[in-house]
Amino acid sequence: MKKLKPLDNDLLKELIQIVEQGKSQVVQQVNSTLNLVYWQVGHTINEHIIKNDRAEYGKQIFENLSIEMSKRFGRSFSERNLHRMSRFAETFSDFETIVTLSSRLTWSQLRYHIACKRYYGATILRSKNSG
C-alpha cells in the first residue's frame, strides 16, 4: 500500500473557501431570482385585475389562483403570499428598481419594506387629510 503525503492545510483552506463562496453565491442568486419571480407574478395578477375592471373578480382571483398554484408549486403560492406579491408589484412598480433590490434583499426583507411603506404612507395620508 502506498503511503500518502500529509495534506497541505493551506490548500485545503483555500479549496474550502472557494466552495463556501460558490455556495453563498448560489443562495444569493436563488433569492434574487425568487424575488423577481414573485414581482412578476404580482404584476401579472395586478394587470389582469385592472384589465377585467371588476373588484369582486379581483377578490376571487387570489383564492382561485392560490388553489391551483399551490397544487403545482407548493405553499409559497398561498392566498396570503399571492396578495403579498401583488402588493410588492404595486409598491415597487419599476422593474429596474426590483432588479437592483432583488440582488440585495431577501423576500422577507422586501416584505418588511412593503409593510413599512404601506403603513407609514397610510399614516402620512391620514395626518394630511385630518389636518
C-alpha positions in Angstrom: 0.0 0.0 0.0 1.2 3.4 -1.0 1.9 5.9 1.9 0.1 9.2 1.4 2.0 12.5 2.0 0.5 14.8 4.6 -2.2 17.1 3.4 -1.3 20.8 2.7 -3.6 22.7 5.1 -3.3 25.9 3.2 -4.5 24.1 0.1 -7.5 22.6 2.0 -8.4 26.0 3.5 -8.3 27.6 0.0 -10.5 24.9 -1.5 -13.0 25.2 1.4 -13.1 29.0 0.8 -13.8 28.5 -2.9 -16.6 26.1 -2.3 -18.2 28.1 0.5 -18.1 31.3 -1.6 -19.7 29.4 -4.5 -22.5 28.1 -2.2 -23.1 31.6 -0.9 -23.3 33.0 -4.5 -25.8 30.3 -5.4 -28.1 31.2 -2.4 -27.9 34.8 -3.4 -28.8 34.1 -7.0 -31.7 31.9 -6.0 -33.0 34.6 -3.6 -32.7 37.2 -6.3 -34.5 35.1 -8.9 -37.3 34.3 -6.5 -37.8 38.0 -5.8 -38.1 38.7 -9.5 -40.5 35.8 -10.0 -42.7 37.0 -7.1 -42.7 40.5 -8.5 -43.7 39.2 -12.0 -46.4 37.1 -10.5 -47.8 40.1 -8.6 -47.5 42.4 -11.5 -49.3 39.9 -13.8 -52.1 39.4 -11.4 -52.5 43.2 -11.0 -52.6 43.8 -14.7 -55.2 41.0 -15.1 -57.4 42.5 -12.4 -57.1 46.0 -14.0 -57.8 44.7 -17.4 -61.0 43.0 -16.2 -62.0 46.1 -14.2 -64.1 44.1 -11.7 -63.4 44.5 -7.9 -65.3 41.3 -7.0 -63.4 39.3 -9.6 -60.2 40.7 -8.0 -61.1 39.3 -4.6 -61.9 35.8 -6.1 -58.9 35.6 -8.3 -56.5 35.3 -5.3 -58.4 32.4 -3.8 -58.7 30.6 -7.2 -55.1 31.1 -8.2 -53.9 30.0 -4.8 -55.6 26.7 -5.1 -54.2 25.9 -8.5 -50.7 27.4 -7.9 -50.3 25.7 -4.5 -51.1 22.4 -6.0 -48.4 22.8 -8.6 -45.7 24.9 -6.8 -46.3 24.4 -3.1 -47.3 26.7 -0.2 -45.2 29.7 -1.5 -48.3 30.5 -3.5 -50.9 30.6 -0.8 -53.6 33.2 -1.0 -51.8 35.3 1.6 -48.5 35.2 -0.4 -50.2 36.0 -3.7 -51.6 39.1 -2.0 -48.1 40.0 -0.8 -46.8 39.5 -4.4 -49.5 41.8 -5.7 -48.6 44.5 -3.1 -44.9 44.0 -3.9 -45.6 44.8 -7.6 -47.9 47.7 -6.6 -45.4 49.2 -4.1 -42.4 48.9 -6.4 -43.8 49.5 -9.8 -40.5 50.0 -11.6 -38.9 46.7 -12.7 -35.4 48.1 -12.8 -35.7 49.0 -9.2 -36.8 45.5 -8.4 -33.8 44.1 -10.2 -31.5 46.2 -8.0 -33.4 45.4 -4.8 -33.7 41.7 -5.6 -29.9 41.3 -5.7 -29.5 42.9 -2.3 -32.5 41.9 -0.2 -34.3 38.7 0.7 -38.0 38.2 0.2 -38.5 38.6 4.0 -36.7 41.9 3.9 -38.7 43.1 0.9 -41.9 42.2 2.7 -40.9 44.2 5.7 -40.1 47.2 3.5 -43.5 46.9 1.8 -45.3 46.7 5.1 -43.5 49.8 6.4 -44.1 51.7 3.2 -47.8 50.9 3.3 -48.1 51.7 7.0 -46.2 54.9 7.0 -47.7 56.0 3.7 -51.2 55.5 5.1 -50.2 57.3 8.4 -48.9 60.3 6.4 -52.1 60.4 4.3 -54.3 60.2 7.4 -52.4 63.1 9.0 -52.6 65.2 5.9 -56.3 64.5 5.5 -57.2 65.2 9.1 -55.1 68.4 9.3 
